[in-house]
């Protein structure tokens, strides 16, 4: 099969943010990016998607987490607790800044620190056989035909005080020379660090940071530095970021690379995109 990226539509009933992407590799295994909020039913929808795209037990080659906010790791927690025994998960990729969890009590959905504690508990209890890879800037990992480069991690900013968003891990994925820059929820402080080395930001496709919220001067400069021709927008149903906006942002790509599937899920087949700096065949 052709390597395919899926932007998963999320249920916006409980929260107006979240981010869930799935890359299916040529061997039919998956790389998941974040996964979304803990809205009831999201875990079932993600599992059904993986099952429908698999022949037998779904194999998750790697599950990457940009940062530890609830709308990025919440669905992972409930997914593993409910469906963990029905999938094969091989690796977890993350790099979370230190959070004091010693006195954290109460429901895991009550706060971001409580969710972080539940994340680690879920990893220990439900992912014992998976490799845990703590990411650092400069790391390069290869999964089949996909290469993952770590462009920025919280260590590049810490211990300077910052939000969970500015501690997002930024990665570049490459498949057949097609580069996608995944920004998570980075904001001004992280953008300033990233802009110190703009050559590392050049890509074909860029994920819009923080769901399109707070597109201030530094983030706009960051998008300009990428020279990307396509934007991936983890789109909630509010304000300037609507489902229609998501579709319009993808019209920047002239080839019919993107297609809508059911539930407003968007898929992209890497075979259609002319790679950066590669002349099309004549």
C-alpha positions in Angstrom: 0.0 0.0 0.0 1.0 3.7 -0.3 2.0 5.5 2.8 -1.0 7.6 3.8 -1.6 10.3 6.4 -5.0 10.7 8.0 -6.3 13.8 9.8 -8.9 12.4 12.2 -12.0 14.5 12.8 -12.6 14.9 16.5 -15.8 15.2 18.5 -16.1 18.9 19.5 -19.0 18.4 22.0 -16.9 18.7 25.1 -13.9 20.8 24.0 -13.0 23.0 21.1 -9.5 21.8 20.5 -7.6 18.5 20.1 -5.3 16.9 17.5 -5.2 13.4 16.1 -3.2 12.2 13.1 -2.4 8.7 11.9 0.2 7.7 9.4 -0.3 4.2 7.9 3.0 2.8 6.6 3.5 0.5 3.6 3.5 -2.5 5.9 0.1 -1.5 7.2 1.3 -0.5 10.7 0.6 2.9 12.2 2.2 5.9 13.6 -0.2 8.0 15.8 0.4 11.7 16.5 -1.2 12.7 19.8 -4.8 11.3 19.5 -7.1 14.0 20.9 -9.2 14.7 24.0 -10.9 12.2 26.3 -14.3 12.8 25.0 -16.4 9.7 25.5 -16.3 7.6 22.3 -13.1 8.9 20.8 -11.3 5.8 22.0 -13.8 3.6 20.2 -13.7 5.6 17.0 -9.9 5.5 16.9 -9.9 1.8 17.5 -12.5 1.1 14.8 -10.4 3.2 12.4 -7.2 1.2 13.1 -9.1 -2.1 12.9 -10.7 -1.2 9.6 -7.3 -0.4 8.1 -5.6 -3.5 9.4 -5.5 -7.2 8.5 -5.7 -8.7 11.9 -4.5 -7.1 15.1 -3.6 -3.4 14.6 0.1 -2.7 15.0 1.1 0.7 16.3 4.7 1.1 15.4 5.0 4.3 17.4 2.7 6.7 19.2 4.1 10.2 19.5 2.9 12.8 22.0 3.8 16.5 21.3 3.0 17.6 24.9 1.0 16.6 27.9 -2.2 18.7 27.6 -5.5 16.8 28.0 -6.6 17.4 24.4 -3.4 15.7 23.1 -2.9 12.7 25.5 -6.4 12.2 27.0 -7.6 9.9 24.3 -4.5 7.7 24.6 -5.2 7.1 28.3 -8.8 5.9 27.7 -7.8 4.1 24.5 -5.2 2.0 26.2 -7.4 1.2 29.2 -10.2 0.0 27.0 -8.5 -1.3 23.8 -4.8 -1.8 24.8 -5.1 -5.5 24.9 -6.5 -5.6 21.3 -3.6 -3.7 19.7 0.1 -4.3 19.5 1.9 -1.1 20.5 5.7 -1.1 19.9 7.0 2.3 20.9 6.0 5.4 22.8 7.7 8.7 21.9 7.6 11.7 24.1 9.5 14.3 26.1 7.5 16.0 28.9 8.9 18.7 31.1 9.1 17.9 34.8 5.8 18.3 36.7 5.5 17.7 40.5 3.1 14.9 40.8 3.8 13.8 44.4 0.7 15.4 45.9 -1.6 14.9 42.9 -4.8 13.3 43.8 -8.4 13.1 42.5 -9.9 12.3 39.1 -7.3 12.2 36.2 -9.5 14.5 34.1 -9.6 17.2 36.7 -6.4 19.0 35.7 -3.4 18.8 33.4 -1.0 17.6 36.1 -3.5 14.9 37.1 -3.7 13.9 33.5 0.1 13.7 33.3 0.1 11.4 36.3 -2.5 9.2 34.7 -0.4 9.2 31.5 2.6 7.7 33.3 0.4 5.3 35.2 -1.2 4.1 31.9 2.2 3.7 30.3 3.4 1.5 33.2 0.2 -0.6 33.4 -0.9 -1.0 29.8 2.3 -0.5 27.8 4.8 -2.7 29.6 6.0 -4.3 26.4 6.4 -1.1 24.5 9.8 0.7 24.1 9.7 4.1 25.8 11.8 6.6 23.9 12.5 10.0 25.5 13.1 12.5 22.7 15.8 15.2 22.5 16.6 17.8 19.9 18.8 16.3 17.2 17.5 12.7 17.5 16.6 10.8 14.3 14.4 7.8 14.3 13.4 5.6 11.3 10.3 3.6 11.0 10.1 1.8 7.7 10.0 4.4 5.0 9.4 7.3 7.5 12.1 9.3 9.1 11.4 11.3 12.3 13.8 14.1 13.2 13.4 16.0 16.5 13.7 19.7 15.8 12.9 21.0 19.3 12.2 19.7 22.8 11.5 21.2 26.1 15.1 20.9 27.1 15.9 23.7 24.6 13.9 26.1 26.8 13.8 24.6 30.3 14.3 25.8 33.0 12.9 29.1 31.7 9.3 29.2 32.9 6.9 28.4 30.1 3.5 26.9 29.4 2.9 23.2 28.5 2.4 24.6 24.9 5.9 26.1 24.7 7.3 22.8 25.9 5.8 21.0 23.0 8.1 18.6 21.1 8.5 19.6 17.5 9.3 17.0 14.9 9.9 16.7 11.2 8.7 13.6 9.4 9.9 12.7 6.0 8.5 10.1 3.6 10.0 9.9 0.1 11.4 13.4 0.5 8.0 14.8 1.5 8.6 16.8 4.7 6.0 17.6 7.3 6.8 19.9 10.3 4.7 19.0 13.4 4.5 22.0 15.7 2.2 20.7 18.4 0.9 23.7 20.4 4.1 25.9 20.4 3.7 29.5 21.2 6.0 32.6 21.3 8.9 31.3 23.4 9.3 28.1 21.5 8.9 30.0 18.2 11.8 32.3 19.2 14.0 29.3 19.8 13.0 27.6 16.5 13.6 30.7 14.5 17.3 30.7 15.5 17.8 28.0 12.9 15.3 28.7 10.2 17.0 26.3 7.7 15.8 23.4 9.9 12.2 24.5 9.5 11.8 24.2 5.7 9.2 21.7 4.7 6.4 20.9 2.2 3.6 20.8 4.8 3.3 22.4 8.2 0.9 21.6 11.0 -0.7 24.9 12.3 0.3 25.4 15.9 -2.3 25.4 18.8 -5.3 24.8 16.5 -4.8 28.3 14.9 -5.2 30.1 18.2 -2.9 33.1 19.0 -1.2 33.4 15.6 1.0 36.3 16.8 4.0 37.8 15.1 6.5 35.1 16.0 4.3 32.2 14.9 3.6 34.0 11.6 7.4 34.4 11.1 7.7 30.7 11.9 5.2 29.8 9.2 7.0 32.0 6.7 10.3 30.4 7.5 8.9 26.9 6.7 8.2 27.9 3.0 5.4 25.2 3.2 2.8 25.1 0.5 0.2 23.2 2.5 -1.1 23.7 6.0 -2.6 20.9 8.2 -5.1 22.5 10.5 -6.2 20.4 13.6 -9.5 22.2 13.2 -12.1 22.7 15.9 -15.6 24.1 15.2 -15.2 27.7 16.2 -14.3 31.2 14.9 -11.8 31.3 12.1 -11.0 27.6 12.3 -14.0 25.6 10.9 -14.3 22.5 8.8 -14.6 24.7 5.7 -11.3 26.4 6.7 -9.7 23.1 7.0 -10.7 22.2 3.4 -9.7 25.7 2.1 -6.2 25.5 3.7 -5.6 22.3 1.8 -6.5 23.9 -1.6 -3.0 25.4 -1.5 -1.8 22.1 -2.8 -2.8 22.1 -6.5 -2.7 18.3 -7.0 -5.8 16.3 -5.9 -3.8 14.8 -3.0 -6.3 15.3 -0.3 -9.6 13.5 -0.1 -12.4 13.5 2.4 -13.6 10.2 3.8 -16.4 9.5 6.3 -16.7 11.6 9.5 -14.9 14.5 7.7 -11.7 12.6 8.0 -9.0 13.8 5.6 -6.5 11.5 4.0 -3.4 12.3 2.0 -1.4 9.9 -0.1 2.3 10.8 -0.3 2.6 9.6 -3.9 0.8 12.7 -5.2 3.0 15.5 -3.7 6.0 16.7 -5.8 8.8 16.7 -3.2 10.7 19.9 -2.2 13.6 20.6 -4.6 12.8 17.7 -6.8 11.8 18.4 -10.4 8.7 16.5 -11.6 9.3 13.8 -14.2 8.9 15.0 -17.8 
